[in-house]
Amino acid sequence: MTARSTRRPAVARTRRIRIAAPVAVAVTGALLLTGCGDQTGSADGPSKTQGSKAPLFDKLPKKIQDEGVIKVGTDAAYKPMEYKDGQDIVGLDPDLANAMGEQLGVRFEFTNGTFDGLITSMQTGRFDMIMSSMTDTKDRQEGLDDKGKKVGKGVDFVDYLTAGSSILVKKGNPEKIESVDQLCGKKVATQRGTTSHEILKTQIDKCKKDRKRPITIEAFDNDDEARVRLKAGGVVADVSDFPVAANAAKSGDDFEVVGEQMESAPYGMAVSKGNDKLSGALKEALAKIIEDGSYEKALKKWGVEDGGVSEAKINSGS
C-alpha cells in the first residue's frame, strides 16, 4: 500500500492509518479465500496436531501455534498485489501467504483496512503482521514520521519483492510526459501516504528551485480513486508503484505507463519490533518457497517476475 514509502524494480508502495469497516479473509493451504466479516471466529484452522507436522511450525510463537492463525493487516486496493474480488481478498500477497502457510502449518487471515493506519493497528494488537506492498524504509524501521519525528517503536520487515514508482497517463500520452520533471505546474494524482506521494512532494521543491510552477498533488485514499480522476481528465498523471501502474495499463485501453521506474526499493512483511520469533519464522518460510519454486510460480501468475528476490532478508531497505 503501502505503501507505502520507497521504490523498487517491479512493484512498490507506502500506506495509511484509519481502519474502516474491516473485512477479514482467511487464506488457507488450499488457496481458499473466505470473507468472514469483522471477526473471523468461524474460520477453521489446522489443529495443533496437524500444524505441528509442518516443517516450520515449531518456529512460530506459541500464541500463533495455539490459534493456528496469523492475523494480517492489508489495504486491499492495490491490484495485482492485493485487492477485493467480491468478498475475497486476492492477489500476489495472499498467494505468497498461502504458500508460506503450507510451510508454517497455519492460516494467514487477511483483514482489510486503510493503509496509513495499518502499523498503528498492528502495534495495538489488532494484527500479528502487515502484508500490503509496504516499502521497507529506515524511517518505518525506526518509527519515524516523514519529518523525522519519533512516533512509534518501529517495525521489522521481511523483504519479499522489489519495485519502483511509475507514471501512469492516459492512452496516447496526450501531454507527452516522460519524466517526473515534466509534471511541474500540472495536477497529478497519487495514493496518500505512499512512496509515490513522497516523490511528488519532493518534486514540488525541485520545481520551485528550478523556478517552475509546483505540482498540484491530489492525494486519494487508494489508487483506484486516483485512476478514476485520471480517466476523467482531472489530472494529467497518476504516480503509483510499478506493478499497480503496469496492471492498470494492461487491463484496458485507458492508460499507459511512461518513463523509467523511480526509487526502486523492497516491499516487506511488517512485524512489530521485538517479535523476533515471528519475523524469523516468516523469513524461513519465504526462503523455503523461494527454494521450492512456489514463489516464482506466484510471481509469474501475476506478471511481476521482474521484482523477484533471490533470498529472504530482514530490514534491507534504506
HELIX and SHEET records of a PDB file:
HELIX    1   1 LYS A   48  GLY A   51  1                                   4    
HELIX    2   2 PHE A   57  LYS A   59  5                                   3    
HELIX    3   3 LYS A   62  GLU A   67  1                                   6    
HELIX    4   4 LEU A   92  LEU A  104  1                                  13    
HELIX    5   5 PHE A  115  GLY A  117  5                                   3    
HELIX    6   6 LEU A  118  GLN A  123  1                                   6    
HELIX    7   7 LYS A  138  GLU A  142  1                                   5    
HELIX    8   8 VAL A  180  LEU A  183  5                                   4    
HELIX    9   9 THR A  195  LYS A  209  1                                  15    
HELIX   10  10 ASP A  223  LYS A  231  1                                   9    
HELIX   11  11 PHE A  242  LYS A  250  1                                   9    
HELIX   12  12 ASP A  276  ASP A  292  1                                  17    
HELIX   13  13 SER A  294  TRP A  302  1                                   9    
HELIX   14  14 GLU A  305  GLY A  307  5                                   3    
SHEET    1   A10 LEU A  33  GLY A  35  0                                        
SHEET    2   A10 ALA A  24  VAL A  27 -1                                        
SHEET    3   A10 ARG A 107  ASN A 112 -1                                        
SHEET    4   A10 VAL A  69  THR A  74  1                                        
SHEET    5   A10 MET A 129  THR A 135  1                                        
SHEET    6   A10 PHE A 255  SER A 272 -1                                        
SHEET    7   A10 VAL A 155  LYS A 170 -1                                        
SHEET    8   A10 ALA A 237  ASP A 241 -1                                        
SHEET    9   A10 LYS A 187  GLN A 191  1                                        
SHEET   10   A10 THR A 216  PHE A 220  1                                        
SHEET    1   B 8 LEU A  33  GLY A  35  0                                        
SHEET    2   B 8 ALA A  24  VAL A  27 -1                                        
SHEET    3   B 8 ARG A 107  ASN A 112 -1                                        
SHEET    4   B 8 VAL A  69  THR A  74  1                                        
SHEET    5   B 8 MET A 129  THR A 135  1                                        
SHEET    6   B 8 PHE A 255  SER A 272 -1                                        
SHEET    7   B 8 VAL A 155  LYS A 170 -1                                        
SHEET    8   B 8 LYS A 313  ILE A 314 -1                                        
SHEET    1   C 3 ALA A  77  TYR A  78  0                                        
SHEET    2   C 3 GLU A  82  ASP A  85 -1                                        
SHEET    3   C 3 ASP A  88  VAL A  90 -1                                        
END                                                                             
